[in-house]
Amino acid sequence: MAQHRPSAGTIDDDAVGHFARLAGQWWDPRGPWATLHRFNPVRLAYIRDQAAAHFSRDPARLDSLQGLRILDIGCGGGVLCEPLARLGAEVVGIDPVADSIAAAQHHAGAAGLAIDYRCTTAEDLADRGEVFDVVLAMEVVEHVADFNLFIAEAAALVKPGGLMVVATLNRTIKSFALAIVGAEYVLRWLPRGTHQWDKFVTPNELEMALAQSGARFLDETGVIYNPFADRWQLSADMDVNYMVAAEKAA
């Protein structure tokens, strides 16, 4: 039976329950997270390039993230953690779903990767005073119970002068049509119930929350699916999926 942590300040039990039911299928490329696997390269490249620019690294190097301590909040089965570790980062992945953490640990172990996976929350890490060079909240903020509290707790985990990268969905009519009706009900790219449109976050709301937490926008970009190239790519269109990078005040 799927297991997950009891509720915490930003944990949405309905969202956690949804992900817990699918925890055993994170690494099935044809399963419910197939779209995540196809989306992964564009977000990995964005994180690498933003971190390389911020910390004066060469993004072309295979060890471009060497020496950076990176936290992936809501890591699921470790789909993003593993390529970050291969780029040399010291990766900590956290998730409130115990079965997802177990899946991540098993897969990383089979791949020979040393990744620190923990079944815990951002609040718990902040309470312990842990800090990281880079904190990631990728496709997470639209699933939390208290958006502003989550951003504050996540930002508290970034070292002064460090980097925070967030990927989420904009709250627009277009996002309702494409990310919920299209992706969940028509194309079946995601399991039904993965998203709630009223919990999507506008770029302005995200910028304000980050500013209140001592972080300033460095970059923002949209992400779109290109049906002709059959891949996800960066775009100026931020109406649906988008990513931002922010710097914690030194």
N, C-alpha and C positions, 0 to 999 in steps of 0.2 A: 504494500500500500504506500502511495506517495506520502511523504512527510514534509512538513515545513515548520519553521519557527513560529512561536506565538507572536501576536501582533506587537509592533513597536510603533514609535511616533509617526513615521512616514509610511509604514507598511499598509498596503491595501489588501485585506484578506481575500477579497474576490479575485484580484489580479494574481496573487500568490497561488491561490487554489487552481486557477486556470493553468498557470505554468507548471505547477506540481503534477497535474494530470498528464502533461506531455514531457516530463523530465527524462524519460527513457529514450527519447527520439531525437535528441539534439544533434547527433552525428549521422543521422540518416539523410543523405543528400537528396533523396526522393520523398522524404517524410514531410511532416507539417512545417519544418523549418527550412525547407529547400530554398525559399526566397531569401532567407537570412544568409545562407551560404553564398548565394549569388550577389548579395548586397555587400558582403564582407570585404572584397578587394577594394572597393572605392572608399570605404570608411577607414580601412587600414592605411591606405596610401595617404589619406588626408591627415590622419594622426601622425604618421611618420614624417610627412612634409612639414607640418606645423611644429612638431617637436624639434626637428632638425633645424628649422629656421630660428626657433626660439633659443635653442641651446647651442647654436653655432656648430651644427653637425653636417656631414655630407649625406644627403638622403640616398645617394646612389650606393653607399657602402652597405654590405650585408650585415654589418654590426653597427648600423647608424644609431641605435638606441642603447648601445653599451653603456653601463653605469647609471642609467636612469631607473629610478624606482617608480613603477607605474601601478596605479590602482584601477581595476575595472569593476565598477559598481554594477551589480545585477549581471554578473558574468554568465549566468546560465550554465551551459555545458562546456564553456571555455573556447567557443568558436573564435573569438577575437584574441583571447589570452595567448593561445598557442603561437600564432604568427608574430605577435609582439615579442614573445620570449625568443623566437628564432632570430629576431633582429637584435638580440643582445640585452633586452630590458630585463630587469628584476621585477617580475610580475606578481602582484597579489590580486586574486579574483575573489570577490565576495558575492554571496547570493543568499536570500532567506529560505530557499528551497533546498532541503538537505539532499534530496534525490538528484537534483541538478549538480550539486557539488560533488556527489559521489560519481556521477557520470563524467564530470570534468576531471576528477582525480584519476579515474580509471583510464581515460583516453590519453591524458598527458603521460601517465606512467608507461603505457604501451608505446608511446612515441619517444620515450626517453627524455622528456622535458621536465625540468625542475620548476614547478609553478606552485606558489603558496595559495592554495584554495581554502577558504574558510566559510562556514555557514554562519554568517553574522550580518550586521547592518552598518551603514555609514555612521549612524548615531553611536553605535558601540565603539567603532574605531576612533571617532572624534573624542568620545569620553576618555579613551585611553591615551589621547595625545599623539596618535600616529600621524605622520605627515609624509607626503609623496611629492616627487618632482612633477608628475603628471597624474591627474585624476580624470577618469573617463566616466561619463554617464550617457551611454549609447542606447537609445531607444528605451529609456528608463523613466524619465520625468513624467511621461504621460500615463504611467502606471502607479504613481505614488498617491498616498492619501492626502499629503500636505505638501504641495509643490514648493512654496516659499521656504518652509522648514527644511525640506530636502536639499534645496540649493544651498542654504546656509550651512548645513552639516557637511555637504560635499565640499564646499569652498573652504571650510575649516581644515580639511584634510590636505589642502594644497600648501606646499612650502611657500614662504614669501618669495615672490619672483617666479614662482612655478606656473604651470599651465593647466587649464581645465578645458576639456573638450566635451561638448554636448551634442548629441544627435536626437532629434525629435520630429514631431509632426505639427505643422501649422494648423490653426483652427480657422479654416475657411470652408466655404461651400464646395470648392474644388476638392479639398481634402476629404470631405464627407463622401463625395461622389466616387473618388478614386481609391482612397485608402480603406474605406469601410465597405461601401456598396460594391465597388469594383474588385478590390483585393480579397475581401472575405466572402462575398456572396456570389459574385459572377465568375471571377477567374479562379477562386479558391486558392489563392497564393498563400493565405494565412488562415489558421483555424478561426471559425466564427467566434466572436466574442473577445478576440485578442485586444481590440481597441474600443474605447468609448470617446466619441467625438468631443463631448463637452470637457474632456480632460486634456485635449490637445492644447498646445502652448504657442502663442504668437511670439515672433522674434522680439517684439517690444517688451512683452511680459518677461521673457527670459533675460533680456538685457537689464531691465530694471532690477530683477531679483539678484542677478550677479553683481550689479553695482552696489546694491545694499549689503552684499556679502564681501565687499572689498575686492571685486574682480572687474576688469574692464575688457570690453570686446576688443579683440585683435583682428578677427576675420570671421566672415560668415559666407556660406555658400548653400545653394540648393542642390538637391540630388534628384535626378529624374531617371526613369527607365527609357532607354532608347530601343524601340522595337525593331528598328532596321539593323542595328548592330547587335541586338539581343543582349544588352548589358546595361548596368547602372552606371551613371556618369555624373560628374559635377556639372552644375548649371547655374545661371543667374536666376532661374525660376525657383523661388522659395515658397511657393503656394502650398506645397504638400510636404515633402521631406526636406529637411535642412540640417546643417551642422554649423556649429560656431566654436571658435577658440577664444579663450579669455585668459588674461594674465592676472595672477594674484598680486596685489600691491606688495612691493618689497618692504 
